[in-house]
């Protein structure tokens, strides 16, 4: 039986400093937990409020009050788990590489991770000021895809130079996406939701591309996740 002290500590995993301290991150929902287990993440704790459990994994039954204290959702799932943070793997360049510069919204990052999974991008590069991928809201928005996409936090400028990648920016004033082909060994960079790509990263960008607007008048902008989905779809289509 889990102790009150352990439950208190696990309830702190919504905060980055405690994820680092305990080396754990939270996953909510039966299907998401099963996905992380399938991809060899190490399970530390698993709880459920269901009395009759039929799973391929063991879960300790706790009360709805206890699971609410653990959950970061307004309506908690019936299953909650804590997994050990994975060891970082080595980056491997792909036919389509993606980097995020200063993405702050957890929902955007989680959706982008899901898009990476959909479009076969196994390695996602993030600037150090991008939101933590093990933030519970990111984990939830990724819908299990975080188990399959390796996320790295790096100094983008140094990383791109080190790996001899061609940095391609995205903004509203670049070349038309539908007339553009990515050069070999390139890194597509999506910037912050409000400020775009940082000046430091802009200084090394080879060229920028833009998603053309057809509205009259057009919407002010697309959010980062929407734009990323359009970009990845178009560049995969051109391969």
GUVEXMI-736313 format. One record per atom (N, C-alpha, C): residue in three letters; atom name; residue number from 1; x, y, z. Coordinates in steps of 0.05 Angstrom, whole numbers. Example, Ala and Ser with C-alpha at 12.3 -4.5 7.8 and 13.67 -1.06 7.14 Angstrom:
r  a  k  xx  yy  zz
ALA  N  1  264  -114  156
ALA  CA  1  246  -90  156
ALA  C  1  264  -66  156
SER  N  2  257  -45  142
SER  CA  2  273  -21  143
SER  C  2  258  1  157
REM end
This chain:
r  a  k  xx  yy  zz
UNK  N  1  17  -24  0
UNK  CA  1  0  0  0
UNK  C  1  18  25  0
UNK  N  2  12  44  -18
UNK  CA  2  28  68  -21
UNK  C  2  24  86  3
UNK  N  3  45  98  13
UNK  CA  3  44  116  36
UNK  C  3  34  144  29
UNK  N  4  24  159  48
UNK  CA  4  15  186  44
UNK  C  4  38  203  34
UNK  N  5  62  198  45
UNK  CA  5  85  214  38
UNK  C  5  93  209  9
UNK  N  6  91  184  0
UNK  CA  6  97  178  -28
UNK  C  6  77  191  -47
UNK  N  7  51  191  -39
UNK  CA  7  31  203  -55
UNK  C  7  36  234  -57
UNK  N  8  44  245  -35
UNK  CA  8  50  274  -34
UNK  C  8  73  281  -54
UNK  N  9  94  264  -53
UNK  CA  9  116  269  -71
UNK  C  9  108  265  -100
UNK  N  10  93  244  -106
UNK  CA  10  84  239  -133
UNK  C  10  66  262  -143
UNK  N  11  51  273  -126
UNK  CA  11  33  296  -133
UNK  C  11  49  321  -141
UNK  N  12  75  321  -136
UNK  CA  12  91  344  -143
UNK  C  12  104  342  -170
UNK  N  13  99  320  -185
UNK  CA  13  111  316  -211
UNK  C  13  102  335  -232
UNK  N  14  81  351  -226
UNK  CA  14  73  371  -244
UNK  C  14  94  394  -247
UNK  N  15  112  395  -228
UNK  CA  15  133  416  -228
UNK  C  15  160  404  -238
UNK  N  16  173  419  -254
UNK  CA  16  198  410  -267
UNK  C  16  219  403  -246
UNK  N  17  222  419  -225
UNK  CA  17  243  414  -205
UNK  C  17  239  388  -191
UNK  N  18  214  379  -187
UNK  CA  18  209  354  -174
UNK  C  18  212  330  -193
UNK  N  19  206  335  -219
UNK  CA  19  211  314  -238
UNK  C  19  241  308  -239
UNK  N  20  257  329  -238
UNK  CA  20  286  325  -238
UNK  C  20  296  312  -212
UNK  N  21  284  321  -190
UNK  CA  21  292  311  -163
UNK  C  21  287  281  -160
UNK  N  22  263  273  -169
UNK  CA  22  255  245  -165
UNK  C  22  261  227  -190
UNK  N  23  268  240  -212
UNK  CA  23  274  225  -236
UNK  C  23  250  211  -248
UNK  N  24  226  223  -244
UNK  CA  24  201  211  -253
UNK  C  24  184  231  -268
UNK  N  25  165  221  -284
UNK  CA  25  145  238  -297
UNK  C  25  119  223  -297
UNK  N  26  97  238  -298
UNK  CA  26  70  227  -295
UNK  C  26  57  222  -322
UNK  N  27  42  200  -324
UNK  CA  27  26  194  -347
UNK  C  27  -2  186  -338
UNK  N  28  -22  198  -350
UNK  CA  28  -50  193  -342
UNK  C  28  -66  179  -364
UNK  N  29  -82  160  -357
UNK  CA  29  -98  146  -376
UNK  C  29  -88  118  -383
UNK  N  30  -105  99  -383
UNK  CA  30  -98  71  -388
UNK  C  30  -83  66  -414
UNK  N  31  -94  78  -436
UNK  CA  31  -82  74  -462
UNK  C  31  -54  86  -464
UNK  N  32  -51  110  -453
UNK  CA  32  -24  123  -453
UNK  C  32  -4  107  -437
UNK  N  33  -12  98  -414
UNK  CA  33  6  82  -397
UNK  C  33  15  57  -412
UNK  N  34  -4  43  -425
UNK  CA  34  2  19  -441
UNK  C  34  22  25  -463
UNK  N  35  20  49  -475
UNK  CA  35  38  57  -497
UNK  C  35  66  60  -487
UNK  N  36  69  74  -464
UNK  CA  36  96  78  -453
UNK  C  36  108  51  -445
UNK  N  37  92  33  -434
UNK  CA  37  103  6  -427
UNK  C  37  111  -9  -452
UNK  N  38  96  -7  -473
UNK  CA  38  102  -21  -498
UNK  C  38  129  -12  -509
UNK  N  39  136  13  -504
UNK  CA  39  161  24  -515
UNK  C  39  183  25  -494
UNK  N  40  180  7  -474
UNK  CA  40  202  0  -455
UNK  C  40  209  23  -436
UNK  N  41  190  40  -430
UNK  CA  41  194  59  -408
UNK  C  41  191  44  -381
UNK  N  42  207  51  -361
UNK  CA  42  207  37  -336
UNK  C  42  186  48  -317
UNK  N  43  167  31  -310
UNK  CA  43  145  39  -293
UNK  C  43  153  39  -263
UNK  N  44  148  61  -249
UNK  CA  44  155  63  -221
UNK  C  44  130  59  -203
UNK  N  45  108  72  -210
UNK  CA  45  83  70  -195
UNK  C  45  60  69  -215
UNK  N  46  39  55  -207
UNK  CA  46  15  56  -224
UNK  C  46  -10  53  -205
UNK  N  47  -29  70  -209
UNK  CA  47  -53  70  -192
UNK  C  47  -78  71  -208
UNK  N  48  -99  61  -197
UNK  CA  48  -125  62  -210
UNK  C  48  -148  64  -190
UNK  N  49  -171  75  -198
UNK  CA  49  -194  75  -180
UNK  C  49  -214  53  -188
UNK  N  50  -207  38  -210
UNK  CA  50  -224  17  -219
UNK  C  50  -221  -8  -201
UNK  N  51  -243  -20  -194
UNK  CA  51  -242  -44  -176
UNK  C  51  -235  -69  -191
UNK  N  52  -246  -72  -215
UNK  CA  52  -241  -96  -231
UNK  C  52  -223  -88  -254
UNK  N  53  -197  -93  -251
UNK  CA  53  -177  -85  -271
UNK  C  53  -170  -109  -289
UNK  N  54  -170  -104  -315
UNK  CA  54  -162  -124  -335
UNK  C  54  -141  -111  -352
UNK  N  55  -116  -113  -344
UNK  CA  55  -94  -100  -358
UNK  C  55  -71  -119  -362
UNK  N  56  -52  -111  -378
UNK  CA  56  -26  -125  -381
UNK  C  56  -6  -114  -361
UNK  N  57  -15  -97  -343
UNK  CA  57  3  -85  -323
UNK  C  57  -12  -83  -297
UNK  N  58  4  -83  -275
UNK  CA  58  -8  -82  -249
UNK  C  58  -13  -53  -240
UNK  N  59  -35  -49  -227
UNK  CA  59  -42  -23  -217
UNK  C  59  -54  -25  -189
UNK  N  60  -44  -9  -170
UNK  CA  60  -54  -9  -143
UNK  C  60  -80  7  -141
UNK  N  61  -100  -3  -128
UNK  CA  61  -125  11  -126
UNK  C  61  -123  32  -104
UNK  N  62  -130  56  -110
UNK  CA  62  -131  78  -91
UNK  C  62  -159  92  -93
UNK  N  63  -164  111  -76
UNK  CA  63  -189  125  -76
UNK  C  63  -190  147  -98
UNK  N  64  -214  155  -105
UNK  CA  64  -217  177  -124
UNK  C  64  -206  203  -113
UNK  N  65  -207  207  -87
UNK  CA  65  -195  231  -74
UNK  C  65  -165  230  -77
UNK  N  66  -153  207  -74
UNK  CA  66  -123  204  -76
UNK  C  66  -114  209  -105
UNK  N  67  -129  198  -124
UNK  CA  67  -120  201  -152
UNK  C  67  -124  230  -161
UNK  N  68  -144  243  -150
UNK  CA  68  -148  271  -156
UNK  C  68  -124  288  -147
UNK  N  69  -113  281  -124
UNK  CA  69  -89  295  -114
UNK  C  69  -65  291  -132
UNK  N  70  -64  268  -145
UNK  CA  70  -41  262  -163
UNK  C  70  -45  275  -190
UNK  N  71  -69  277  -199
UNK  CA  71  -75  285  -226
UNK  C  71  -71  315  -232
UNK  N  72  -63  321  -257
UNK  CA  72  -61  348  -266
UNK  C  72  -84  355  -284
UNK  N  73  -104  338  -286
UNK  CA  73  -127  343  -303
UNK  C  73  -150  353  -286
UNK  N  74  -167  369  -298
UNK  CA  74  -191  379  -284
UNK  C  74  -210  355  -278
UNK  N  75  -211  336  -296
UNK  CA  75  -226  311  -292
UNK  C  75  -206  288  -294
UNK  N  76  -196  278  -272
UNK  CA  76  -175  257  -272
UNK  C  76  -183  232  -287
UNK  N  77  -163  220  -300
UNK  CA  77  -168  194  -313
UNK  C  77  -169  172  -291
UNK  N  78  -179  149  -298
UNK  CA  78  -181  127  -279
UNK  C  78  -155  114  -273
UNK  N  79  -134  120  -289
UNK  CA  79  -108  108  -285
UNK  C  79  -87  131  -284
UNK  N  80  -68  128  -266
UNK  CA  80  -46  147  -264
UNK  C  80  -20  131  -259
UNK  N  81  1  139  -272
UNK  CA  81  27  125  -269
UNK  C  81  50  144  -268
UNK  N  82  71  136  -255
UNK  CA  82  97  150  -256
UNK  C  82  118  132  -268
UNK  N  83  131  143  -289
UNK  CA  83  152  128  -303
UNK  C  83  179  142  -297
UNK  N  84  200  126  -299
UNK  CA  84  227  138  -295
UNK  C  84  234  154  -320
UNK  N  85  247  177  -316
UNK  CA  85  256  193  -339
UNK  C  85  276  176  -356
UNK  N  86  273  176  -382
UNK  CA  86  291  160  -398
UNK  C  86  318  172  -401
UNK  N  87  338  156  -408
UNK  CA  87  364  166  -414
UNK  C  87  364  177  -443
UNK  N  88  379  199  -447
UNK  CA  88  379  211  -473
UNK  C  88  394  194  -493
UNK  N  89  382  192  -517
UNK  CA  89  395  176  -538
UNK  C  89  409  195  -557
UNK  N  90  427  184  -573
UNK  CA  90  442  200  -592
UNK  C  90  424  209  -616
UNK  N  91  428  234  -624
UNK  CA  91  413  244  -647
UNK  C  91  421  231  -673
UNK  N  92  401  226  -690
UNK  CA  92  406  215  -716
UNK  C  92  392  233  -737
UNK  N  93  407  244  -756
UNK  CA  93  395  261  -776
UNK  C  93  376  244  -793
UNK  N  94  354  256  -802
UNK  CA  94  333  242  -817
UNK  C  94  329  257  -844
UNK  N  95  312  246  -860
UNK  CA  95  306  259  -886
UNK  C  95  291  285  -881
UNK  N  96  277  288  -858
UNK  CA  96  263  312  -850
UNK  C  96  269  317  -821
UNK  N  97  284  338  -815
UNK  CA  97  291  345  -787
UNK  C  97  276  370  -778
UNK  N  98  268  370  -753
UNK  CA  98  252  392  -742
UNK  C  98  264  402  -716
UNK  N  99  265  428  -713
UNK  CA  99  274  441  -688
UNK  C  99  253  461  -679
UNK  N  100  250  464  -653
UNK  CA  100  231  484  -641
UNK  C  100  247  504  -626
UNK  N  101  242  529  -630
UNK  CA  101  257  551  -617
UNK  C  101  238  567  -599
UNK  N  102  239  560  -573
UNK  CA  102  224  576  -553
UNK  C  102  194  570  -552
UNK  N  103  185  546  -560
UNK  CA  103  157  539  -557
UNK  C  103  150  537  -527
UNK  N  104  130  553  -518
UNK  CA  104  124  554  -490
UNK  C  104  98  541  -482
UNK  N  105  80  538  -501
UNK  CA  105  54  527  -494
UNK  C  105  55  496  -494
UNK  N  106  48  484  -471
UNK  CA  106  49  454  -469
UNK  C  106  31  440  -489
UNK  N  107  8  452  -495
UNK  CA  107  -10  439  -515
UNK  C  107  2  439  -542
UNK  N  108  16  461  -549
UNK  CA  108  29  462  -575
UNK  C  108  51  441  -577
UNK  N  109  68  440  -557
UNK  CA  109  90  420  -558
UNK  C  109  79  392  -559
UNK  N  110  59  386  -543
UNK  CA  110  48  359  -543
UNK  C  110  36  352  -571
UNK  N  111  23  371  -583
UNK  CA  111  11  366  -610
UNK  C  111  33  363  -630
UNK  N  112  55  379  -628
UNK  CA  112  77  376  -647
UNK  C  112  91  349  -644
UNK  N  113  94  339  -620
UNK  CA  113  105  313  -616
UNK  C  113  88  292  -629
UNK  N  114  61  295  -627
UNK  CA  114  43  277  -640
UNK  C  114  46  278  -670
UNK  N  115  49  302  -681
UNK  CA  115  54  306  -709
UNK  C  115  80  292  -718
UNK  N  116  100  295  -702
UNK  CA  116  126  281  -708
UNK  C  116  122  251  -711
UNK  N  117  107  240  -692
UNK  CA  117  101  212  -693
UNK  C  117  86  204  -718
UNK  N  118  67  221  -726
UNK  CA  118  50  215  -749
UNK  C  118  67  217  -775
UNK  N  119  85  236  -776
UNK  CA  119  100  240  -801
UNK  C  119  128  227  -800
UNK  N  120  132  210  -780
UNK  CA  120  156  193  -780
UNK  C  120  182  208  -772
UNK  N  121  179  228  -755
UNK  CA  121  203  242  -745
UNK  C  121  209  232  -717
UNK  N  122  230  217  -714
UNK  CA  122  236  204  -689
UNK  C  122  253  221  -670
UNK  N  123  266  242  -680
UNK  CA  123  283  259  -664
UNK  C  123  275  288  -667
UNK  N  124  265  299  -645
UNK  CA  124  256  327  -645
UNK  C  124  275  344  -628
UNK  N  125  286  365  -640
UNK  CA  125  305  383  -627
UNK  C  125  291  407  -616
UNK  N  126  297  414  -591
UNK  CA  126  285  437  -578
UNK  C  126  306  456  -566
UNK  N  127  301  482  -567
UNK  CA  127  318  500  -552
UNK  C  127  314  496  -523
UNK  N  128  333  505  -507
UNK  CA  128  332  501  -478
UNK  C  128  309  516  -465
UNK  N  129  298  537  -478
UNK  CA  129  275  551  -466
UNK  C  129  248  542  -476
UNK  N  130  248  520  -491
UNK  CA  130  223  507  -498
UNK  C  130  212  492  -474
UNK  N  131  186  491  -471
UNK  CA  131  173  477  -448
UNK  C  131  182  448  -446
UNK  N  132  185  438  -422
UNK  CA  132  194  411  -417
UNK  C  132  175  391  -428
UNK  N  133  185  372  -443
UNK  CA  133  167  352  -456
UNK  C  133  154  333  -436
UNK  N  134  164  332  -412
UNK  CA  134  152  314  -391
UNK  C  134  133  330  -373
UNK  N  135  128  355  -380
UNK  CA  135  106  370  -367
UNK  C  135  80  353  -371
UNK  N  136  64  349  -350
UNK  CA  136  40  332  -353
UNK  C  136  21  341  -376
UNK  N  137  20  367  -381
UNK  CA  137  2  377  -402
UNK  C  137  13  370  -429
UNK  N  138  40  369  -432
UNK  CA  138  52  361  -457
UNK  C  138  48  331  -461
UNK  N  139  53  315  -440
UNK  CA  139  49  286  -442
UNK  C  139  20  280  -450
UNK  N  140  1  294  -438
UNK  CA  140  -27  289  -444
UNK  C  140  -34  296  -473
UNK  N  141  -24  320  -482
UNK  CA  141  -29  328  -510
UNK  C  141  -16  311  -531
UNK  N  142  6  298  -523
UNK  CA  142  20  281  -543
UNK  C  142  6  254  -548
UNK  N  143  -14  248  -531
UNK  CA  143  -30  224  -534
UNK  C  143  -13  198  -537
UNK  N  144  8  196  -522
UNK  CA  144  25  172  -523
UNK  C  144  48  174  -542
UNK  N  145  48  194  -560
UNK  CA  145  69  196  -580
UNK  C  145  96  203  -568
UNK  N  146  97  215  -544
UNK  CA  146  122  220  -531
UNK  C  146  138  195  -525
UNK  N  147  124  172  -524
UNK  CA  147  138  147  -520
UNK  C  147  154  139  -544
UNK  N  148  148  151  -567
UNK  CA  148  161  142  -592
UNK  C  148  179  164  -605
UNK  N  149  177  188  -595
UNK  CA  149  193  210  -606
UNK  C  149  214  219  -585
UNK  N  150  239  219  -593
UNK  CA  150  261  227  -575
UNK  C  150  264  257  -576
UNK  N  151  262  271  -554
UNK  CA  151  264  300  -552
UNK  C  151  290  308  -539
UNK  N  152  304  327  -552
UNK  CA  152  330  336  -542
UNK  C  152  328  366  -536
UNK  N  153  341  375  -515
UNK  CA  153  342  403  -508
UNK  C  153  371  412  -511
UNK  N  154  375  431  -530
UNK  CA  154  402  439  -537
UNK  C  154  404  469  -543
UNK  N  155  428  479  -545
UNK  CA  155  433  505  -556
UNK  C  155  431  502  -587
UNK  N  156  410  513  -599
UNK  CA  156  404  507  -627
UNK  C  156  427  516  -645
UNK  N  157  438  539  -641
UNK  CA  157  459  550  -658
UNK  C  157  483  531  -658
UNK  N  158  491  522  -635
UNK  CA  158  514  504  -633
UNK  C  158  508  477  -645
UNK  N  159  484  467  -639
UNK  CA  159  476  440  -648
UNK  C  159  475  439  -679
UNK  N  160  463  459  -691
UNK  CA  160  461  459  -720
UNK  C  160  488  460  -733
UNK  N  161  506  476  -722
UNK  CA  161  533  477  -733
UNK  C  161  548  451  -729
UNK  N  162  545  439  -705
UNK  CA  162  559  414  -699
UNK  C  162  551  392  -718
UNK  N  163  526  391  -725
UNK  CA  163  516  369  -742
UNK  C  163  515  376  -771
UNK  N  164  526  399  -778
UNK  CA  164  529  408  -806
UNK  C  164  501  408  -821
UNK  N  165  481  418  -807
UNK  CA  165  454  420  -818
UNK  C  165  450  447  -831
UNK  N  166  432  448  -850
UNK  CA  166  425  473  -864
UNK  C  166  400  484  -850
UNK  N  167  402  506  -835
UNK  CA  167  379  516  -820
UNK  C  167  359  531  -838
UNK  N  168  334  522  -838
UNK  CA  168  313  535  -854
UNK  C  168  292  546  -834
UNK  N  169  288  572  -835
UNK  CA  169  269  585  -817
UNK  C  169  241  586  -828
UNK  N  170  222  593  -811
UNK  CA  170  194  596  -819
UNK  C  170  184  622  -809
UNK  N  171  173  639  -827
UNK  CA  171  161  664  -819
UNK  C  171  141  672  -841
UNK  N  172  128  695  -837
UNK  CA  172  107  703  -855
UNK  C  172  117  716  -881
UNK  N  173  143  721  -882
UNK  CA  173  154  736  -905
UNK  C  173  175  719  -921
UNK  N  174  174  693  -916
UNK  CA  174  193  676  -931
UNK  C  174  182  667  -958
UNK  N  175  197  649  -970
UNK  CA  175  189  637  -996
UNK  C  175  164  621  -992
UNK  N  176  148  620  -1013
UNK  CA  176  123  604  -1013
UNK  C  176  129  575  -1008
UNK  N  177  117  564  -987
UNK  CA  177  121  535  -980
UNK  C  177  117  517  -1004
UNK  N  178  96  523  -1020
UNK  CA  178  89  504  -1042
UNK  C  178  107  506  -1066
UNK  N  179  125  526  -1065
UNK  CA  179  145  529  -1087
UNK  C  179  173  522  -1077
UNK  N  180  175  511  -1053
UNK  CA  180  201  507  -1040
UNK  C  180  207  478  -1035
UNK  N  181  231  470  -1040
UNK  CA  181  241  443  -1033
UNK  C  181  263  446  -1013
UNK  N  182  263  429  -993
UNK  CA  182  284  431  -972
UNK  C  182  310  420  -983
UNK  N  183  332  434  -978
UNK  CA  183  358  423  -986
UNK  C  183  365  398  -970
UNK  N  184  383  382  -980
UNK  CA  184  392  358  -966
UNK  C  184  404  366  -939
UNK  N  185  399  349  -919
UNK  CA  185  410  353  -892
UNK  C  185  402  380  -880
UNK  N  186  377  387  -882
UNK  CA  186  367  412  -871
UNK  C  186  354  408  -844
UNK  N  187  350  431  -830
UNK  CA  187  336  431  -805
UNK  C  187  315  452  -806
UNK  N  188  290  444  -806
UNK  CA  188  267  462  -807
UNK  C  188  263  473  -779
UNK  N  189  261  499  -776
UNK  CA  189  259  512  -749
UNK  C  189  232  527  -746
UNK  N  190  217  520  -726
UNK  CA  190  192  533  -719
UNK  C  190  197  550  -694
UNK  N  191  189  575  -695
UNK  CA  191  195  593  -672
UNK  C  191  173  596  -652
UNK  N  192  178  613  -632
UNK  CA  192  160  618  -610
UNK  C  192  133  628  -620
UNK  N  193  112  622  -605
UNK  CA  193  84  628  -613
UNK  C  193  80  658  -618
UNK  N  194  92  675  -602
UNK  CA  194  88  704  -606
UNK  C  194  111  719  -619
UNK  N  195  136  710  -613
UNK  CA  195  159  725  -622
UNK  C  195  173  713  -646
UNK  N  196  165  688  -653
UNK  CA  196  179  675  -676
UNK  C  196  206  665  -668
UNK  N  197  224  662  -688
UNK  CA  197  251  652  -683
UNK  C  197  268  673  -670
UNK  N  198  284  665  -651
UNK  CA  198  301  684  -636
UNK  C  198  322  696  -654
UNK  N  199  332  720  -647
UNK  CA  199  352  734  -663
UNK  C  199  378  717  -665
UNK  N  200  384  703  -643
UNK  CA  200  408  687  -644
UNK  C  200  407  665  -665
UNK  N  201  384  652  -667
UNK  CA  201  381  631  -687
UNK  C  201  377  642  -715
UNK  N  202  363  665  -717
UNK  CA  202  360  679  -743
UNK  C  202  387  684  -756
UNK  N  203  407  689  -740
UNK  CA  203  433  697  -751
UNK  C  203  447  675  -767
UNK  N  204  437  650  -764
UNK  CA  204  450  628  -779
UNK  C  204  432  616  -800
UNK  N  205  407  627  -802
UNK  CA  205  388  615  -821
UNK  C  205  395  621  -850
UNK  N  206  393  600  -866
UNK  CA  206  400  602  -895
UNK  C  206  377  616  -911
UNK  N  207  352  608  -905
UNK  CA  207  329  621  -918
UNK  C  207  304  615  -901
UNK  N  208  283  631  -907
UNK  CA  208  258  627  -893
UNK  C  208  236  618  -912
UNK  N  209  217  603  -902
UNK  CA  209  194  595  -918
UNK  C  209  169  604  -903
UNK  N  210  148  608  -919
UNK  CA  210  122  617  -908
UNK  C  210  99  601  -918
UNK  N  211  79  597  -902
UNK  CA  211  54  585  -911
UNK  C  211  36  607  -922
UNK  N  212  30  606  -948
UNK  CA  212  14  628  -959
UNK  C  212  -15  629  -948
UNK  N  213  -26  653  -946
UNK  CA  213  -53  656  -937
UNK  C  213  -72  661  -961
UNK  N  214  -96  650  -960
UNK  CA  214  -115  653  -982
UNK  C  214  -140  668  -973
UNK  N  215  -141  675  -947
UNK  CA  215  -164  689  -937
UNK  C  215  -164  718  -945
UNK  N  216  -187  731  -945
UNK  CA  216  -189  760  -952
UNK  C  216  -210  773  -934
UNK  N  217  -202  786  -912
UNK  CA  217  -174  787  -902
UNK  C  217  -166  761  -889
UNK  N  218  -141  756  -887
UNK  CA  218  -131  731  -875
UNK  C  218  -131  733  -845
UNK  N  219  -130  710  -832
UNK  CA  219  -126  708  -803
UNK  C  219  -98  720  -797
UNK  N  220  -95  731  -773
UNK  CA  220  -70  743  -765
UNK  C  220  -46  724  -767
UNK  N  221  -51  699  -759
UNK  CA  221  -29  680  -760
UNK  C  221  -40  652  -754
UNK  N  222  -23  632  -757
UNK  CA  222  -30  604  -749
UNK  C  222  -15  599  -723
UNK  N  223  -26  582  -706
UNK  CA  223  -10  575  -682
UNK  C  223  12  555  -690
UNK  N  224  31  552  -672
UNK  CA  224  55  537  -679
UNK  C  224  50  508  -687
UNK  N  225  31  495  -673
UNK  CA  225  25  467  -679
UNK  C  225  11  465  -707
UNK  N  226  -8  483  -712
UNK  CA  226  -22  482  -738
UNK  C  226  -2  486  -761
UNK  N  227  16  506  -758
UNK  CA  227  36  511  -779
UNK  C  227  54  488  -782
UNK  N  228  63  475  -761
UNK  CA  228  81  452  -762
UNK  C  228  68  430  -778
UNK  N  229  42  424  -772
UNK  CA  229  28  403  -787
UNK  C  229  28  408  -817
UNK  N  230  22  433  -825
UNK  CA  230  22  439  -854
UNK  C  230  49  436  -866
UNK  N  231  70  445  -852
UNK  CA  231  97  444  -862
UNK  C  231  106  414  -866
UNK  N  232  102  398  -845
UNK  CA  232  110  370  -846
UNK  C  232  95  355  -868
UNK  N  233  70  360  -871
UNK  CA  233  54  347  -891
UNK  C  233  64  353  -919
UNK  N  234  69  378  -924
UNK  CA  234  78  387  -951
UNK  C  234  106  376  -957
UNK  N  235  124  376  -938
UNK  CA  235  151  367  -944
UNK  C  235  152  336  -946
UNK  N  236  135  322  -932
UNK  CA  236  134  294  -935
UNK  C  236  122  287  -963
UNK  N  237  103  302  -971
UNK  CA  237  90  298  -998
UNK  C  237  111  301  -1020
UNK  N  238  130  319  -1017
UNK  CA  238  149  325  -1038
UNK  C  238  173  305  -1039
UNK  N  239  175  288  -1018
UNK  CA  239  198  269  -1018
UNK  C  239  196  248  -1040
REM end
